[in-house]
Amino acid sequence: MPYDSLARAHRSRRTGRLALLAALLLPACSEPTGPEKPIDGARLYAQHCARCHGPDGKGLKEVPGVRDLTDANLMGMLTDDRVKATIRMGKPPTMPAFAHFAEPSLKVLVAFVRQLSSPPAAALAGPAPLGATPPAP
Ligand code: HEC
């Protein structure tokens, strides 16, 4: 084979490899990432909480001692920080800790849980009144 066509074959193989590399990298760039991707509170709740608290938040009767998240009296006693602490640390022995939830997801999840009660219970500022379960450490 004359040198000329050998060189041409080599060049075109290199272009082919570059095109393949570009094809591999491009889809990764168009993928939505991080904070631009909205966090869906309903989906988080359905995935992690509904198996005990029920799809509507009232709590499944199979789960002993589960709290009714639609109860405006109960939810009104719990501050946002308290609900976040409950989610992150759990409620032994039954409610597991969701320690991997970080702030943006926690905030969205708390907002979702709040609108389950009717009328939606606003967070009470300050500690829970006497007689309520003590705040998690
Ligand atoms: C395995 C069952 C289970 C799962 C899963 C679960 N919970 Fe609970 N949850 C419970 C039980 C049981 C209680 C009552 C515990 C108690 O009062 O000692 C409770 C209590 C609560 C309370 C009231 C806490 C308080 O401070 O008095 C909130 C709010 C709550 N859960 C939210 C959630 C959220 C949000 C999720 C999903 C991230 C979740 N739970 C997942 C079982 C569960």
Residues whose N, C-alpha, C, O or C-beta is under 5 A from the ligand:
A	BS01	HEC	H48 C49 C52 P64 G65 V66 R67 R82 V83 T86 I87 K91 P92 T94 M95 P96 F98
